[in-house]
Amino acid sequence: MKGYGQHYRSAWLLVILLILGGIVGGLIGHALSSVQHLAFLNQGPGIGLPATTLNLDFLTLTFGFTFKVNPVSILGFIAAFIIYLRL
């Protein structure tokens, strides 16, 4: 039973908010990279696994993901976490 002032926070909600924060931060960083002095905001390391294909003749599976981290996407993650804590 939840008392007054207690909130139920789902782990799925945190994951969704972090994904949205990263996407929004990445889009803002990409938009700001067209400004000459802010081009560094879209630079960052790429982390992930390259696409790999498993062909079983009757089924073909492709696995892989890439995650590009830039300074603005990190700010998006932090903002999403703060929003999660305030819910």
Long-range contacts (C-beta under 8 A, 24 or more apart in sequence): 7-87, 9-84, 9-87, 13-84, 13-87, 14-81, 14-84, 17-80, 17-81, 17-83, 17-84, 18-77, 18-80, 18-81, 20-80, 21-73, 21-76, 21-77, 21-78, 21-79, 21-80, 21-81, 21-83, 22-73, 22-76, 22-77, 22-80, 23-76, 24-76, 25-70, 25-72, 25-73, 25-74, 25-75, 25-76, 25-77, 25-79, 26-68, 26-70, 26-72, 26-73, 26-76, 28-72, 28-76, 29-70, 29-71, 29-72, 29-73, 32-72, 40-71, 41-70, 41-71, 41-72, 42-70, 42-72, 43-70, 44-68, 44-69, 44-70, 44-71, 44-73, 45-69
